[in-house]
Amino acid sequence: DFSVSLPKTGDDELGDLAQSIQLLANDLNYLREERNDFLSSISHELRTPLTYIKGYADIVQKRDLSAEDRNQYLSIILEETIRLSEMVKNLFDLAKIDKNTFDIKKTHIDLQDFMKKIETKFSPAFTEKGMKLSVGCRETIRLSADASRLEQIIYNLLDNAIKYSSFGDKTTISVSTSKKHVIIRIIDSGRGIPEKELPFIFNRFYRVDKSRARTLGGTGLGLAIVKELVHAHGGTISVWSREGEGTVFELVFKGETE
Ligand code: ADP
């Protein structure tokens, strides 16, 4: 552990210095613990799909199965392989973010145009599940951002909106401005998030309902990546949610002054 022992000299400057160094050491310890937790989560999370893959591959190879069972087991193997490669890709992104080797190539994005494309691209995924996606961006709003990263942010949030909503639900993307900011909200009418879970949803590997999350897919890294990408753009992200009613994710970016 990083621990510091400087003489406690009361209220003088040396005492203040000792206190500051101690606070810094606490931060370092915290970061180190966080990194260790992250590493053990990674090995745990990677092991789970591997266990499924190995187990079912073993059964398919050794047992005499009906065509139906065989197909079912192969589907599980495929699903878990996809999950595994998604997780590796997400971890790779996070590692780059952590090392600060993530380049943000900002361009001037016309959000009206950008969101129209998003709507066209993602609507089929909503329609397929009996849900609806709509985009509201009335005026021409420009944002200086990395277009592919912004798409990744919106994609992760829409992907969740689909996963955690049901037939008949609706998701809206609204874009607006205040004096100095551009505000993008992703509003869904899905199942919502319990209040006590809200502080944790941006943590790496955190999922509200572990067992149900498995059948829905996902890695528990989506929102952690969103948060990092938003911060890398100098923006902020907040969430409001009510169980059974829906969820709002709000992104606030500094506006472009021309
Ligand atoms: P996952 O891969 O599990 O979706 P995320 O990091 O994207 O991981 O999200 C973390 C958790 O937050 C999810 O498991 C889910 O429980 C909750 N969550 C995220 N977005 C929504 C949403 N739009 N509606 C309800 N719950 C959500």
Residues whose N, C-alpha, C, O or C-beta is under 5 A from the ligand:
A	BS01	ADP	N160 A161 Y164 G190 G192 I193 I201 Y206 R207 V208 D209 A213 G217 G218 T219 G220 L221 G222 L223 A224 T247
